[in-house]
Amino acid sequence: MVYDVVVIGAGMGGCGAAAWFAKKSGLKVALIEKYDEIGGTAVVGGVNCFEPGVAQGDLHAILAGKLLGSGEGQVQKSTPGFPNEKICCRISADSGDPYAKTLRRAGFADASEKYARRFMFDDKAMAHALREQIERGNVDIKTGWRLAEARAENRRIKSVVIENAKYGRETVEGSLYIDCSGDIVLARRAGCSVAFGGDSKDEFNEISAPPEKRFELNGVSYIFRISKSGAEHKIDATENVEEWFEKTVAANKLGVCLNYYPNGDINVNMLPTMGGGEYFSLPQKKAEAVCLSRVSRFWDWLKHNPHIDLAGYGLASVFPLPGIRETYRLRGAYVLTQNDILASLPSKKFKNRIIAYADHALDSHGSGPACAEVDKPYGIPYECMIPNEIDNLAVACRGASFSQIAASSCRLSRTMMRLGEVAAMACGQALKTGRLLRDIELTDEMRP
């Protein structure tokens, strides 16, 4: 199959790109996703909310409007779950506030509001709303297909090979490519420079970076849903996790967020289920088995905890995609760092190259060097999406060109959606003008 643009990964970045193509471009586009549903971590991984923070573009507001209108989305505020903050627990429930209240994180909105607002949604409803936006255009959604090969030469990706357990292999060609996969699998297979794990102090001179590079990654959460529906999902807990339980949960060193769905179900996010370094040092099946065993033990503890009333709730499901907050990151035309965040880019160098603003906390979930709120929004330059080695590729996902510390702040759903939208706009302009992606002139629509 031959397309104008091939998008790898249908997380929020990929969906942002595909929705823009469907709405405005008229180009022939393929959206390729290895899971059976689109939406990535925000849908399949159980992170079923837009965290508080600034956002640009119109797609996020369109989606929120649909879900609020159907009763499948809700603006929420968080309150402490346990007395005296014995354990870091937050319970989020309906606040009655307008969606606009979710569009600020820095400084927790204002002095009169102790807690910021998030937008919570049902996962299936969000997947449906995303498909509605994408399927109205000339976008071929191919779920259940994983990237197997990337064929690149002379600084261009010529084609990719995708594979499906039922249908085998297929070659897909595109003039341009956007990598929106969480692990930037296309960029890596095309030979782009990448980073994995922490950055040392001498790499970017970040104030919170350690003296030497360390194999530490943001924590991984296996998120689960509890319900009063009567269903009880059984976990095959094959691993002995009592030592972990005593050192973390019993010792009050594990946080948890309990976010109510509009229908009364609760989304349970362990913070985290496993440290990122530990997770990626284990074979995949072993890491999964340990994490599921920890989920089972944690749920048994949580439902019997005297500080919170979960009577009648049962374990409905564990989301199939692990909540992985970081893996590989591009080393692209510009690397956004903690220094840029503290300086609140844009600087003179990037005054006309900013494509998105973000203001979420530097948030490493106990596995990295920084965890602090951001005082005011900062800009993300277009060049963070551009690799140095390949001319017809943009990277629009959490694996774009960020330092580990910067990525811990700007990796969230609405920011990634915006990167996808701008990457799509850049591809549209490149195909129209013949310019390389790195030489695109930003239009007003591409600037926040």
Buried (B, 14 or more C-beta within 10 A) or exposed (E): BEBBBBBBBBBBBBBBBBBBBBBBBEBBBBBBBBBEBBBBBBBBBBBBBBBBBBBBBEBBBBBBBBBBEBEBBBBBBBEBBBEEEEBBBBBBBEBEBEBEBBBBBBBBBEEEBEBBBBBBBBBEBBBBBBBBBBEEBEBBBBBBBBBBEBBBEEBBBBBBBBBBEEEEEBBBBBBBBBBBBBBBBBBBBBBBEBBBBBBBBEBBEBEBBBEEBBEBBBBBBBBBBBBBBEEEBEBEBEBEBEEBBEEBBEEEEBBBBBBBBBEEBBBBBBBBBBBBBBBBEBEEEEBBBBBBBBBBBBBEEBBEBEEBEBEEBBBBBBBEBBBBBBBBBBBBBBBBBBBBBBEBBBEEEBEEBBBBBBBBBBBBBBBBBBBBBBEEBBBBBBBBBBBBBBBBBBBBBBBBBBBBBBBBBBBBBBBBBBBBBBBBBBBBBBBEEEEEBBEBEBEEEBBB
